[in-house]
Amino acid sequence: NIVNDVLLASHLDSGQLHLQIETVDVMRVTESVLEATKTHLPDNVSLEVTAPKRLPAVAADEQQLRQVLLNLDENAIKYSPEGTEVRVAAVKEDGNMLTSVTDFGIGIPKDEIPRLFERFHRARNVSSRYYGGLGLGLYIAKAIIEAHGGAITVDSEEGSGSRFTLRLPVA
């Protein structure tokens, strides 16, 4: 996974990310990613999905969108203490699909948020020995979503968790 992330970051840096745009059902992709992440879900961490029954599709590269959602879900699970939940929600708003991933874990210090999506950046309250990783996941997620004409934002409070929100234009 680390080698793949480094290669993908290299493609992003050189402008060589090739997107296969198609009409994608975000909730279908989200549910598939959640099924995959359930296989390594820690004890007493639950997943909750909230979305209307009918949501519009987005024009996206399904594999790249899957990569972003997998990264956000795995991060939320990784930083969630036992006995908490990870919430995934989707809603249409102003011609966009908003998909959010919320955890109730360690949170991110406010002064770290502006640098959070930089290459190799790790928030200072994160012990790299304990959590692992290179600090490329959020950099990759932001680049992929922006290549789709969307945006990714984060709301977080240290000690109370984080919410990452993807905004993609409706197809």
ChimeraX attribute file (.defattr): number of C-alpha atoms within 10 A of each C-alpha:
attribute: neighborCount
match mode: 1-to-1
recipient: residues
	/A:1	7
	/A:2	11
	/A:3	8
	/A:4	9
	/A:5	17
	/A:6	15
	/A:7	12
	/A:8	17
	/A:9	21
	/A:10	14
	/A:11	13
	/A:12	17
	/A:13	12
	/A:14	9
	/A:15	10
	/A:16	11
	/A:17	16
	/A:18	11
	/A:19	14
	/A:20	11
	/A:21	14
	/A:22	13
	/A:23	14
	/A:24	18
	/A:25	16
	/A:26	24
	/A:27	23
	/A:28	11
	/A:29	17
	/A:30	21
	/A:31	14
	/A:32	14
	/A:33	19
	/A:34	20
	/A:35	12
	/A:36	13
	/A:37	15
	/A:38	14
	/A:39	8
	/A:40	10
	/A:41	15
	/A:42	14
	/A:43	10
	/A:44	11
	/A:45	16
	/A:46	16
	/A:47	19
	/A:48	12
	/A:49	15
	/A:50	13
	/A:51	13
	/A:52	10
	/A:53	6
	/A:54	9
	/A:55	15
	/A:56	17
	/A:57	20
	/A:58	20
	/A:59	18
	/A:60	25
	/A:61	19
	/A:62	19
	/A:63	13
	/A:64	20
	/A:65	19
	/A:66	16
	/A:67	15
	/A:68	22
	/A:69	25
	/A:70	21
	/A:71	18
	/A:72	24
	/A:73	23
	/A:74	20
	/A:75	17
	/A:76	26
	/A:77	26
	/A:78	16
	/A:79	18
	/A:80	23
	/A:81	17
	/A:82	13
	/A:83	11
	/A:84	16
	/A:85	19
	/A:86	23
	/A:87	18
	/A:88	26
	/A:89	17
	/A:90	21
	/A:91	17
	/A:92	19
	/A:93	11
	/A:94	8
	/A:95	12
	/A:96	18
	/A:97	23
	/A:98	21
	/A:99	22
	/A:100	23
	/A:101	22
	/A:102	26
	/A:103	27
	/A:104	23
	/A:105	23
	/A:106	19
	/A:107	22
	/A:108	22
	/A:109	14
	/A:110	12
	/A:111	10
	/A:112	14
	/A:113	14
	/A:114	9
	/A:115	13
	/A:116	18
	/A:117	22
	/A:118	15
	/A:119	15
	/A:120	14
	/A:121	16
	/A:122	19
	/A:123	17
	/A:124	11
	/A:125	13
	/A:126	14
	/A:127	10
	/A:128	13
	/A:129	7
	/A:130	7
	/A:131	11
	/A:132	10
	/A:133	14
	/A:134	14
	/A:135	18
	/A:136	21
	/A:137	24
	/A:138	22
	/A:139	19
	/A:140	25
	/A:141	24
	/A:142	19
	/A:143	20
	/A:144	24
	/A:145	20
	/A:146	15
	/A:147	17
	/A:148	20
	/A:149	13
	/A:150	17
	/A:151	18
	/A:152	20
	/A:153	13
	/A:154	17
	/A:155	14
	/A:156	20
	/A:157	15
	/A:158	14
	/A:159	13
	/A:160	12
	/A:161	19
	/A:162	23
	/A:163	20
	/A:164	19
	/A:165	21
	/A:166	23
	/A:167	23
	/A:168	24
	/A:169	20
	/A:170	19
	/A:171	15
